Amino acid sequence: MYSHSSARRTYTSRPRQRPCSPQTSPPPSSPSVDAGVKRKRVLLDCVSINSPSKRANTSDSIAPKPKPKPVTKPSIASRKSNNALKKPTTRPLTQLHFVVDSTLRTCPSCALSYIQGAIDDETLHKKHCARVQRGLEWGKEEEKEAYKAGVRVVEDFVRIKGHIDATHGRIIAIPAHVGGKIGAKLTSLLETIDLALSSPGLSPRTLKISKAYFLLLPSPSGRERIAGCVIAQQIFSAMNVVATPPLDAAADQNKLVSVEGGLYCSPELHPTPLGIPRLFVPSKHRRQGIAKLLLTAAAKTFVHGCELDPTKGQVAFSQPTGDGRKVMENWGKGGIRIYED
C-alpha cells in the first residue's frame, strides 16, 4: 500500500485557459480596466470570431466604416485631354433662315425668280419651267368630255411653219368658264400664263364672256400637246395706238395715255368688239407662226357669222408686253387698239 504523503498532484485545481485561435491575441492591457473584464472581452471576441451569433452583433464587433475619400475636381488640363479623346458626334444641320441676296435665282428659261434651297419654291419652279418650255398635254380624258363641254374644232390640218416633216395640228375653241377636267386643264394653263406675265388672274365675270383657243400638236407619247393659247374676250370700246410723240411736244404728250410696252394711246374710246387679254406660246414652239394662227382663228370665229379685221381696229390687246407688242404690230399692221381689262 502506498502512503498518502507520497502521492504527488500533477495538475492544478484550475484549468488553463487556451486561446481560441492562434491568430487572435488578447487586447493590450489598459490601466483603467480590471483583469476580470479583460478575460470576458477576450471570450466574447473568441466567440464572435469562431461562432457568430446574435449576441456577437454588438457595437464592439461591428467594424467601423471607412471614411469616403474626398472628391477632387479634375484640373482644366485633364478635362481638355479627356474631351480630346472623346470622338466628336456630328448632328445633321438644319438651315433655319435664308439669305435672300445670295440664294435668289432667276431662271434663264422661264424668267421666274425663286429661292434656291426652299422646297416649295423649287417645286413650283420645276413645274412652271416645264410648262413654259413644252406646254401642257391634251389627252383622252379631256377628249371624252369635249362634246359635253362645248369644245368645237375651228380648223383642222393646220400646217406649222418651220417643220420639215410637215407637222399638222388643229385649233379648238373652248368656253372659258367650262368645268370638269377641261376646266381644270384651262385653269392650270391660265395660272402658268399669269405667273409668266406677273399679272393677276382673270375674273369669273371675264371668263363668262370669253373663249379659249388652243392649238394642239401631236407628240411622240401619243397625247396631243397644247402648243399655244389665246383668250378672246368680248369688249365694247378701246383706244387707238399713236406713234411716240416727239420730245418737244410736251403739251400733246400730257394728253396721251401711257401703257405698258412703251405705247401711247389717245384717250378717246372707239367701238371694238374683240379683246385679247392673254396670248401665250411655249418657248419650244415659238417663231413658228402659232400666235398668228390662233389670232386669225379667233378673229374669224369669235362673233358667229362675222369675221373681224384687225387692220381696221376691230381687235384690241390688253396692255401687251414687249413680245406681245411685236406680234400685235406684225399681225394687225398698226390697226390694233389697246383696252383696259
C-alpha atoms as one frame of an Amber mdcrd trajectory, in Angstrom:
protein
   0.000   0.000   0.000   1.094   3.441  -0.754   1.012   6.203   1.738  -0.890
   9.406   1.073   2.113  11.503   1.775   3.993  10.065  -1.142   1.265  10.929
  -3.727   2.069  13.991  -5.901  -0.541  16.103  -7.766   0.306  16.620 -11.374
  -2.465  19.113 -12.271  -3.711  22.327 -10.920  -7.090  22.900  -9.439  -7.994
  25.428 -12.113  -7.846  24.566 -15.798  -5.605  26.594 -18.042  -7.380  28.886
 -20.480  -6.498  28.125 -24.063  -6.550  30.730 -26.747  -9.391  30.443 -29.235
  -7.188  30.544 -32.275  -3.541  31.084 -32.965  -4.270  34.233 -34.980  -6.021
  36.047 -32.116  -4.186  37.660 -29.279  -5.564  39.353 -26.165  -6.007  43.056
 -26.479  -3.401  45.245 -24.866  -3.981  45.984 -21.257  -5.014  49.377 -20.145
  -4.663  50.747 -16.662  -8.346  51.772 -16.490  -9.809  48.236 -16.974  -9.510
  45.380 -14.370  -8.375  41.831 -15.114 -11.859  40.231 -14.877 -13.302  42.407
 -17.596 -10.285  41.666 -19.753 -10.973  37.924 -19.724 -14.654  38.416 -20.561
 -13.826  40.625 -23.511 -11.340  38.029 -24.766 -14.041  35.336 -24.504 -16.546
  37.483 -26.378 -14.006  38.171 -29.115 -13.322  34.499 -29.469 -16.996  33.627
 -29.668 -17.664  36.362 -32.247 -14.805  35.152 -34.459 -15.298  31.387 -34.282
 -19.101  31.097 -33.973 -21.008  34.282 -34.945 -24.425  34.647 -33.295 -26.945
  37.308 -32.455 -25.026  38.249 -29.347 -21.981  38.998 -31.498 -23.827  41.846
 -33.281 -22.838  44.436 -30.778 -21.203  47.728 -31.151 -17.833  46.216 -30.217
 -17.974  43.534 -33.000 -19.005  45.915 -35.882 -16.044  47.190 -37.828 -16.009
  50.941 -38.402 -16.999  52.078 -41.909 -14.208  53.556 -43.949 -14.425  57.249
 -44.474 -15.298  58.290 -48.042 -12.480  59.763 -49.978 -12.847  63.431 -50.710
 -13.934  64.107 -54.317 -11.396  66.164 -56.103 -12.371  68.117 -59.242 -10.289
  67.337 -62.299  -7.989  70.032 -63.439  -8.592  72.022 -66.615  -5.749  70.269
 -68.397  -7.136  66.794 -67.600 -10.640  67.812 -68.753  -9.244  69.095 -72.059
  -7.348  65.838 -72.585 -10.492  63.776 -71.865 -12.556  65.850 -74.282  -9.907
  65.418 -76.937 -10.008  61.634 -76.538 -13.803  61.540 -76.994 -14.988  61.135
 -80.599 -16.970  64.152 -81.806 -20.636  63.362 -82.542 -21.889  65.048 -85.729
 -25.537  66.117 -85.860 -27.397  66.937 -89.083 -27.606  70.675 -89.593 -30.898
  72.371 -90.430 -30.981  75.728 -92.166 -33.406  77.963 -90.308 -33.235  81.076
 -92.461 -32.299  82.123 -95.940 -30.072  84.910 -97.136 -32.090  86.385 -99.949
 -29.156  88.215-101.545 -27.198  85.013-102.187 -29.971  82.423-102.778 -32.374
  84.330-105.035 -32.130  82.906-108.532 -33.781  83.852-111.827 -34.229  81.024
-114.307 -32.958  81.963-117.793 -35.520  79.651-119.454 -38.750  80.775-117.773
 -37.602  84.098-116.165 -39.058  83.020-112.813 -37.312  84.237-109.645 -37.215
  81.718-106.810 -35.259  80.992-103.629 -32.725  78.248-104.112 -32.961  75.680
-101.314 -36.630  76.307-100.494 -38.537  73.123-101.292 -41.794  74.887-102.189
 -40.064  77.397-104.460 -38.013  74.770-106.255 -41.071  72.538-106.794 -43.040
  75.475-108.198 -40.159  76.467-110.464 -39.695  72.938-111.797 -43.372  72.623
-112.713 -43.631  76.142-114.121 -40.453  75.857-116.181 -41.626  72.599-117.802
 -44.966  74.149-118.740 -43.408  77.321-120.125 -40.984  75.387-122.313 -43.142
  72.476-123.543 -46.736  73.351-122.696 -49.454  71.142-121.214 -50.787  67.856
-122.564 -54.229  67.228-124.014 -55.176  63.582-123.503 -58.014  61.150-123.914
 -59.627  62.268-120.636 -60.165  65.781-121.990 -61.222  64.435-125.394 -64.004
  62.355-123.817 -65.536  65.471-122.247 -65.074  67.644-125.353 -68.593  67.228
-126.711 -70.353  67.885-123.383 -68.090  70.849-122.610 -68.913  72.557-125.910
 -65.451  72.170-127.441 -65.513  73.000-131.159 -62.864  72.304-133.782 -62.249
  75.625-135.511 -59.640  74.484-138.022 -58.129  71.099-138.775 -54.894  70.082
-140.558 -53.118  73.325-139.677 -49.601  73.331-141.089 -46.922  74.595-138.724
 -44.199  76.753-140.213 -40.630  75.579-139.844 -41.278  71.825-139.680 -39.591
  69.834-142.457 -41.855  66.817-141.916 -44.979  68.964-142.494 -46.402  68.683
-138.973 -50.114  69.387-138.859 -52.192  70.355-135.849 -55.685  71.559-135.088
 -57.245  74.598-133.436 -60.123  74.186-130.985 -62.332  76.717-129.186 -63.439
  76.199-125.554 -65.813  78.258-123.395 -63.542  79.862-120.798 -65.950  79.167
-117.912 -66.140  75.410-118.572 -65.791  72.948-115.687 -64.662  69.344-115.312
 -61.279  68.079-116.437 -61.149  70.521-119.337 -61.833  73.386-116.946 -59.070
  72.162-114.624 -56.677  71.991-117.571 -57.586  75.522-118.632 -57.191  76.789
-115.061 -53.683  75.278-114.805 -52.712  76.865-118.110 -54.044  80.291-117.076
 -52.119  80.096-113.800 -48.939  79.408-115.760 -49.622  82.335-118.092 -50.402
  84.736-115.226 -47.241  83.691-113.397 -45.136  84.174-116.528 -46.661  87.624
-117.163 -46.707  88.598-113.438 -50.319  89.648-113.849 -53.461  88.969-111.772
 -55.848  86.257-112.876 -58.942  86.884-114.969 -62.149  87.388-113.014 -65.058
  84.912-113.315 -67.102  87.644-114.954 -64.470  87.996-117.684 -64.278  84.233
-118.213 -68.046  84.002-118.783 -67.794  86.241-121.853 -64.535  84.736-123.158
 -63.353  81.820-125.302 -60.068  79.926-125.153 -58.373  78.895-128.397 -55.841
  76.036-128.264 -53.501  74.829-130.972 -52.900  71.097-130.443 -49.914  69.272
-131.894 -49.238  65.508-131.869 -46.444  64.272-129.613 -44.355  61.054-129.533
 -46.212  59.898-126.414 -49.466  59.632-128.344 -51.068  62.516-126.478 -51.522
  65.931-128.030 -49.729  68.939-126.570 -51.041  72.486-126.210 -48.590  74.484
-128.367 -50.363  77.848-127.978 -53.284  79.562-126.271 -55.279  82.734-126.924
 -58.063  84.067-124.688 -60.608  86.113-126.668 -62.924  88.411-124.697 -65.995
  90.412-125.636 -65.399  94.135-125.154 -67.178  97.303-126.272 -64.523 100.013
-126.668 -60.777 100.546-126.919 -58.179 103.258-127.555 -56.173 103.860-130.702
 -52.412 103.478-130.542 -50.478 106.516-131.686 -46.862 106.894-132.619 -44.477
 108.051-129.903 -44.757 111.878-129.768 -41.603 113.953-130.190 -39.812 115.276
-127.151 -40.623 118.916-127.908 -44.390 118.285-127.968 -44.769 118.192-124.182
 -48.275 119.656-124.267 -49.561 116.967-126.636 -47.764 114.235-124.701 -49.647
 115.126-121.500 -52.940 114.419-123.263 -51.941 110.837-124.195 -52.333 107.713
-122.102 -49.158 105.694-121.452 -49.483 101.910-121.233 -47.032  99.061-120.752
 -44.623  98.247-123.546 -43.761 101.891-124.245 -47.038 102.600-126.070 -49.096
 105.782-126.097 -52.836 105.859-126.762 -55.316 108.613-127.383 -57.874 108.900
-124.591 -60.866 108.723-126.990 -62.706 105.391-126.952 -63.799 103.678-130.175
 -66.211 100.744-130.613 -64.293  97.453-130.611 -65.956  94.002-130.359 -62.960
  91.730-129.638 -60.279  91.922-126.950 -57.230  89.685-126.372 -56.319  89.657
-122.654 -53.953  86.614-122.829 -51.635  85.276-125.525 -49.156  82.501-124.768
 -46.884  80.197-126.803 -44.376  77.818-125.106 -40.736  78.617-125.828 -40.250
  75.330-127.683 -42.932  76.261-130.256 -42.127  79.932-130.781 -41.127  81.508
-134.111 -43.381  79.074-135.971 -46.339  81.383-136.661 -48.533  79.780-133.968
 -49.571  83.103-132.406 -50.763  84.471-135.757 -52.705  81.267-136.495 -54.537
  81.475-133.165 -55.286  85.199-133.513 -56.624  84.738-137.038 -58.845  81.861
-135.910 -60.210  83.974-133.045 -60.917  86.930-135.349 -62.795  84.684-137.804
 -64.959  82.709-135.365 -65.409  84.729-132.165 -68.508  86.508-133.498 -70.676
  83.933-135.229 -71.025  84.726-138.924 -68.893  87.889-138.761 -65.180  87.874
-139.487 -63.303  90.682-137.742 -60.464  92.593-139.389 -57.562  93.602-137.091
 -56.248  96.168-139.583 -59.467  98.145-139.244 -59.314  98.465-135.459 -61.798
  95.683-134.688 -59.390  93.845-132.347 -57.685  95.201-129.212 -54.946  93.949
-126.886 -54.814  94.381-123.126 -51.527  96.108-122.207 -49.136  93.866-124.194
 -45.587  93.054-123.167 -42.567  93.613-125.389 -43.087  90.312-127.255 -46.835
  90.901-127.410 -46.279  94.304-128.972 -44.219  92.771-131.791 -46.953  90.223
-132.509 -49.592  92.958-132.392 -47.743  95.186-134.833 -46.892  92.381-137.285
 -50.355  90.820-137.292 -52.505  93.952-137.064 -50.403  96.161-139.385 -50.737
  99.048-136.946 -54.504  98.788-136.598 -54.636  97.057-133.196 -56.121  99.024
-130.330 -55.499  98.938-126.589 -58.083  98.422-123.833 -58.011  98.061-120.074
 -59.419  94.831-118.686
